[in-house]
């Protein structure tokens, strides 16, 4: 999980910086380059998460585990 944590944090940080540049009307070439970098980071993050070998502890048949609330 440690390598995935780093990728998720870096992608999130890049997206926050990109949104901040949009809100403050940043310089257009920097804004466009951060847009392209964020697209690559987002695709890389999604790929790394989807091909991760870490399995789920339960089978997909038991994905919903609702329990009765005590009265």
C-alpha positions, 0 to 999 in steps of 0.5 A, a space after each residue: 500500500 505504501 507505493 500506492 499511497 505516494 502516487 495517490 498523494 502526489 496526484 491529489 496534490 497536483 490536482 489541488 495546485 491545478 485547481 488553485 491556478 484556475 481559481 487565481 487565473 494563472 499564466 496560461 502556458 503553466 496552466 496548460 502544462 499542469 493540465 497535461 501533467 495532471 492527466 498523465 498522473 491521473 491515468 498512471 494512478 488509475 492504472 497502478 491501482 487497477 493492476 495492484 496485486 493486493 487482494 480483497 479479504 472477502 469474495 465479491 459475493 459478500 460486498 454488502 454487509 448491512 447489520 440490524 440496528 439494536 432497538 
